[in-house]
Amino acid sequence: MVRMRNWIIDYFIGEPEEVTLPQELLFYLTQAMPVIIFIIIMILV
């Protein structure tokens, strides 16, 4: 669990700045929802 949480933190902090806006929007549309659900689960548990 801790490793997964650290991976999520590194995943967003380590995201390169070179990504263009459309790619960022597409990325967050496909990736943000599972992460948000995971964070909510971590808060509730």
VMD Tcl script that draws the C-alpha trace (Angstrom):
set ca {
  {0.00 0.00 0.00}
  {2.76 2.44 0.96}
  {4.66 1.61 -2.22}
  {1.55 2.23 -4.32}
  {0.97 5.57 -2.61}
  {4.60 6.62 -3.17}
  {4.29 5.54 -6.81}
  {1.28 7.81 -7.29}
  {3.13 10.74 -5.68}
  {6.22 10.16 -7.83}
  {3.97 9.64 -10.86}
  {2.46 13.12 -10.63}
  {5.46 15.03 -9.23}
  {7.74 13.41 -11.81}
  {5.44 14.20 -14.73}
  {7.49 16.00 -17.42}
  {6.57 19.61 -18.24}
  {7.03 18.97 -21.98}
  {3.60 17.37 -22.31}
  {1.27 19.48 -24.44}
  {-2.12 20.62 -23.19}
  {-4.27 18.25 -25.31}
  {-2.14 15.28 -24.23}
  {-2.44 16.40 -20.60}
  {-6.23 16.60 -20.88}
  {-6.38 13.18 -22.52}
  {-4.02 11.80 -19.88}
  {-6.05 13.12 -16.96}
  {-9.33 11.95 -18.49}
  {-7.99 8.40 -18.71}
  {-5.82 8.30 -15.58}
  {-7.16 10.77 -13.01}
  {-10.40 8.93 -12.19}
  {-8.81 5.65 -10.97}
  {-6.30 7.69 -8.94}
  {-9.06 9.81 -7.38}
  {-11.00 6.65 -6.49}
  {-7.84 5.16 -4.97}
  {-7.21 8.29 -2.88}
  {-10.82 8.29 -1.65}
  {-10.47 4.63 -0.65}
  {-7.23 5.42 1.22}
  {-8.98 8.24 3.10}
  {-11.98 6.10 4.03}
  {-9.94 3.11 5.14}
}
mol new
graphics top color blue
foreach p $ca { graphics top sphere $p radius 0.5 }
foreach p [lrange $ca 0 end-1] q [lrange $ca 1 end] { graphics top cylinder $p $q radius 0.2 }
display resetview
